[in-house]
Amino acid sequence: MKTTTRVAVIGGGVVGASALYHLTKLGWSDVMLLERSELTSGSTWHAAGGFHTLNGDTNMAALQGYTIKLYKELEEITGMSCGLHHVGGITLADNQDRFDMLVAERAKHRYMGLETEIVGPEEIARIAPITNIDGVIGALYDPLDGHLDPSGTTHAYAKAARMGGATIETHCMVSETNQRPDGTWDVVTNKGTIHAEHIVNAGGLWAREVAKMASVYLPLHPMEHQYLVTEDVPEIYGRDTEHPHVMDPAGESYLRQEGRGLCIGFYEQPCKPWAVDGTPWDFGHELLPDNLDKVEDSITFAFNRFPVLERAGIKSVIHGPFTFAPDGNPLVGPVPGLRNYWSACGVMAGFSQGGGVGLMLAQWMIEGECERDVTAMDVARFGKWITPGYTRPKVVENYQRRFSVSYPNEELPAARPHRTTPMYDIFSDLGAVWGQQFGLEVVNYFAQDDEPTFEQPTFRRSNAFDATAREVHAVRNAVGINEVQNFGKFAVTGRGARAWLDYIMAGRIPQIGRMSLTPMLSQKGRLLGDFTVSCLVEDNFQLTASYGAQEVHNRWFMQHLSHDVHVRNVSDRRTGFQIAGPNARDLLTASTREDVAAIKFLDVRRMTVGQVDCTVQRVSYTGDLGYEIYCDPMDHRQLWWTLWNAGQPLGITPFGMRAMMSLRLDRHFGSWLSEFSPDYTAAETGMDRFISFKKNGDFIGRAVAEAERATPPARVLVVFEVDAEDADVVAYEPVFIDGTVQGFCTSGGYSHHTGKSIAMALIPREHAHIGKQVEIEIMGKLRSAVQIEPTFDRQGSKMRS
Ligand SMILES: Cc1cc2nc3c(=O)[nH]c(=O)nc-3n(C[C@H](O)[C@H](O)[C@H](O)COP(=O)(O)OP(=O)(O)OC[C@H]3O[C@@H](n4cnc5c(N)ncnc54)[C@H](O)[C@@H]3O)c2cc1C
């Protein structure tokens, strides 16, 4: 056996094999896969082998599309069969909300180039004749849906990898992973120790145990899952063509042809987590005992939807475990806190996602970044706050909701509240309707009097509309207050802090007492963050950015740290409030003895507010006059009472995230992961105005930013007023220009201040000008839209006054 390798991939399921293949495909041939038994000895061998593109996250859907198209390539390279059945599939809708969701998905697919189609009941009966269409409104047809042979496909990946130079060691059990001081790894196996530069954990069902060997916790959990294969069915074997897949979300089932019969699997409500305290090492080639009681209701439902099933005997029951992360997406990328340790696990749909996971991982390892935004599957999207106790109920929730309608305004209830600030009970008493961000409870809006403290999930404007309007008007006409807890915050200190920031950030780094806004770019010029940098004293800076991206940002900082700089993630150590609106200055003046009038836009000051030591920054995401006031969490409530009491004569009103996201639309402020994400460059999104090309020295992404300055990118971010009705833009709706899809929305919503529906979108540069007329597809209808300038305080005089 080889004793040194550049990469040791642990695990020979479909995901490990795909990772290995993609590493060779992108040019690394000194790579090795270690499998404790034979290939496919985890979840992979008993999978139903179905694949599909449908995924609520657009980037995940694109990667699923990549995976499906890859199988032909694999067959061509290796001469092996993946057992492909490209039969197409339909996802049924039996109520309006489910149909709305499919229509919205179809709209997204237009820009992605996916040839899906909305079909009506008659067409469903023609495409999938064993379906009882009673009560069915319509369906989404996807010609790419199909199934394959799980074992054949895994072996095809393995052969293609071997052809690229990879080594595969079976019956090679990894028992320890020990890091050397230089960051490389000793991988201890029953066949000896391998010295590897990098480790990829593709341990599937055992990924938790493999992670533990490196003293990390990866948030995933196995669930039991069951599908049945029937005896021969005349309505199936009598057909000239193979029957397509049918996903029936109402019955929580997926169905396809298997030989001369059918195969049907269920995501049942009385589902069961498996191996709660760890996956046994001696598990692998067996199935779990049948448990038809668990799926009894689902089977009854299926008999009605597919009457042929009632007459078909059951030939076999496949009951096995597979793993989920708390949100159902994979856990991929560099594991925070470890060097040269990569995750490729938590992949619950290995045959839809395995190819995309392998490709992204290989790009990340070899090229330093992925070609698209992989936030949805980045292992760093969960923080240190995550525990097995949190993961388990979330995974159960995810399993149960596998076929549920996902609404854009939905807040899922399991494992909440998990993290709260000292304001939780005070805000709850004021009617807070809570949302969740990165494990933290965050106020969405405040319900009043007899309003329900629950936001109804919907694709249209919700019951939060009136409350949001109230809060927006309070900010624009008096003063609003909300927390700044949900900002990611970093303290950057040390002799080299300024020089380091100048290199890490593309923008200007402020002088003492000042702040600046700056993009953070990748080497390829993609947006990695939109930061506020403030300098309190020389060699001491505070950075703020997205709360949800704090682990991603921290990982980037650690990868690029220099010896004379210290970076600390203080997101939960610095909290406080932002106040915004025309009375914000009076409120702060009434709360401190400092000269508030002397604080100019983008100034930062250390001051006592009431009796609390605070850092005050004059800036506001609402576009209005505003201040962010940071304090220690222990002082949070004291600061609240100071501001709240002083604000009573000034019309102080607490506001939540719904109002904040409406207010920002008036000034066309983009938001992280909507307008600003690794999918886009600074020049595409207008963030280039914050790049300091005058800076001496290099900064990450400079070459690409310079090139974009010389030759502006083809697409550009613009803002439209939409002639909407009761539903606003969410994200990824197609933009039609001259009758064809030429752009897509990044986000949007309702501006309560102006009474307009607003959409932000990326469109070809040549079409971008004020007054440009386009059409945007919202909920299946084409809505006319016109490009506009900011609708509130266009010159920014209120914010700067
Ligand atoms: C009943 C059922 C039906 C399914 N149907 C579908 C479907 O239709 N479509 C779909 O896309 N997905 C389906 N899945 C899910 C699919 O099986 C998984 O997504 C996929 O198999 C995950 O592959 P993996 O490589 O991540 O993990 P695994 O298949 O679990 O592979 C992990 C591998 O790592 C090895 N390993 C672990 N620890 C060590 C160690 N210490 N040393 C060496 N080797 C180690 C194991 O032996 C194993 O071979 C189904 C799952 C089940 C249970």
PDBQT file of the ligand as one rigid body, heavy atoms in Angstrom, charges set to zero:
ROOT
HETATM    1  C1  LIG A 901     -33.485   3.219   1.473  1.00  0.00    +0.000 C 
HETATM    2  C2  LIG A 901     -32.713   4.312   0.842  1.00  0.00    +0.000 A 
HETATM    3  C3  LIG A 901     -33.053   4.780  -0.418  1.00  0.00    +0.000 A 
HETATM    4  C4  LIG A 901     -32.331   5.804  -1.002  1.00  0.00    +0.000 A 
HETATM    5  N1  LIG A 901     -32.691   6.225  -2.256  1.00  0.00    +0.000 NA
HETATM    6  C5  LIG A 901     -31.972   7.221  -2.859  1.00  0.00    +0.000 A 
HETATM    7  C6  LIG A 901     -32.298   7.655  -4.160  1.00  0.00    +0.000 A 
HETATM    8  O1  LIG A 901     -33.230   7.176  -4.791  1.00  0.00    +0.000 OA
HETATM    9  N2  LIG A 901     -31.545   8.637  -4.704  1.00  0.00    +0.000 N 
HETATM   10  C7  LIG A 901     -30.507   9.223  -4.043  1.00  0.00    +0.000 A 
HETATM   11  O2  LIG A 901     -29.870  10.112  -4.597  1.00  0.00    +0.000 OA
HETATM   12  N3  LIG A 901     -30.191   8.824  -2.800  1.00  0.00    +0.000 NA
HETATM   13  C8  LIG A 901     -30.888   7.836  -2.187  1.00  0.00    +0.000 A 
HETATM   14  N4  LIG A 901     -30.557   7.427  -0.926  1.00  0.00    +0.000 N 
HETATM   15  C9  LIG A 901     -29.475   8.145  -0.229  1.00  0.00    +0.000 C 
HETATM   16  C10 LIG A 901     -28.117   7.671  -0.721  1.00  0.00    +0.000 C 
HETATM   17  O3  LIG A 901     -27.993   6.337  -0.399  1.00  0.00    +0.000 OA
HETATM   18  C11 LIG A 901     -27.011   8.500  -0.052  1.00  0.00    +0.000 C 
HETATM   19  O4  LIG A 901     -27.207   9.850  -0.374  1.00  0.00    +0.000 OA
HETATM   20  C12 LIG A 901     -25.641   8.103  -0.506  1.00  0.00    +0.000 C 
HETATM   21  O5  LIG A 901     -25.484   6.725  -0.531  1.00  0.00    +0.000 OA
HETATM   22  C13 LIG A 901     -24.572   8.705   0.403  1.00  0.00    +0.000 C 
HETATM   23  O6  LIG A 901     -23.326   8.233  -0.035  1.00  0.00    +0.000 OA
HETATM   24  P1  LIG A 901     -21.998   8.482   0.818  1.00  0.00    +0.000 P 
HETATM   25  O7  LIG A 901     -20.876   8.131  -0.052  1.00  0.00    +0.000 OA
HETATM   26  O8  LIG A 901     -22.024   9.856   1.372  1.00  0.00    +0.000 OA
HETATM   27  O9  LIG A 901     -22.103   7.545   2.091  1.00  0.00    +0.000 OA
HETATM   28  P2  LIG A 901     -22.054   5.964   2.278  1.00  0.00    +0.000 P 
HETATM   29  O10 LIG A 901     -22.716   5.265   1.163  1.00  0.00    +0.000 OA
HETATM   30  O11 LIG A 901     -22.563   5.697   3.651  1.00  0.00    +0.000 OA
HETATM   31  O12 LIG A 901     -20.536   5.623   2.165  1.00  0.00    +0.000 OA
HETATM   32  C14 LIG A 901     -19.609   5.836   3.193  1.00  0.00    +0.000 C 
HETATM   33  C15 LIG A 901     -18.475   4.855   3.019  1.00  0.00    +0.000 C 
HETATM   34  O13 LIG A 901     -17.439   5.195   3.906  1.00  0.00    +0.000 OA
HETATM   35  C16 LIG A 901     -16.858   4.013   4.410  1.00  0.00    +0.000 C 
HETATM   36  N5  LIG A 901     -16.203   4.336   5.683  1.00  0.00    +0.000 N 
HETATM   37  C17 LIG A 901     -16.777   4.925   6.749  1.00  0.00    +0.000 A 
HETATM   38  N6  LIG A 901     -15.881   5.051   7.748  1.00  0.00    +0.000 NA
HETATM   39  C18 LIG A 901     -14.718   4.551   7.295  1.00  0.00    +0.000 A 
HETATM   40  C19 LIG A 901     -13.440   4.404   7.867  1.00  0.00    +0.000 A 
HETATM   41  N7  LIG A 901     -13.186   4.783   9.132  1.00  0.00    +0.000 N 
HETATM   42  N8  LIG A 901     -12.465   3.866   7.118  1.00  0.00    +0.000 NA
HETATM   43  C20 LIG A 901     -12.696   3.484   5.841  1.00  0.00    +0.000 A 
HETATM   44  N9  LIG A 901     -13.912   3.583   5.272  1.00  0.00    +0.000 NA
HETATM   45  C21 LIG A 901     -14.919   4.118   5.976  1.00  0.00    +0.000 A 
HETATM   46  C22 LIG A 901     -18.044   3.074   4.563  1.00  0.00    +0.000 C 
HETATM   47  O14 LIG A 901     -17.672   1.729   4.612  1.00  0.00    +0.000 OA
HETATM   48  C23 LIG A 901     -18.873   3.417   3.353  1.00  0.00    +0.000 C 
HETATM   49  O15 LIG A 901     -18.593   2.588   2.242  1.00  0.00    +0.000 OA
HETATM   50  C24 LIG A 901     -31.252   6.403  -0.313  1.00  0.00    +0.000 A 
HETATM   51  C25 LIG A 901     -30.922   5.937   0.955  1.00  0.00    +0.000 A 
HETATM   52  C26 LIG A 901     -31.625   4.907   1.536  1.00  0.00    +0.000 A 
HETATM   53  C27 LIG A 901     -31.256   4.464   2.892  1.00  0.00    +0.000 C 
ENDROOT
TORSDOF 0
